[in-house]
Amino acid sequence: MEHSQVVNTADLVAYQADSVISRQVLGKPTGTVTLFAFDAGQGLSEHTAPFDALVSILDGVVEVTIAGQPFQLAQGEMILMPANQPHALSAKQRFKMMLIMIRS
């Protein structure tokens, strides 16, 4: 992605059948911004991260589970996943998200 360029965020990553696709759009020592496209039935198994992670839904619907508590998120919604707390994502239908991680 170029500096000073207007883009449609959801258009920067495409769905693929039976897959999870990711594209890092910004990577710095202090953090990253990564876009994901999940096909229906795909997900990320429970894991932890050493930093807070902000998830913003660009398209579709996802179930995010944080420390055992499920949350349903749809386009335009976001959730903060706290550092060192187990979390998982499950695509009940296909969805796209932006993941922002700040390492400080």
Secondary structure, 3 states (H helix, E strand, C coil): CCCCCCCCHHHHCCCCCCCEEEEEEEEECCEEEEEEEECCCCEEEEECCCCCEEEEEEEEEEEEEECCEEEEEECCCEEEECCCCCEEEECCCCEEEEEEEECC
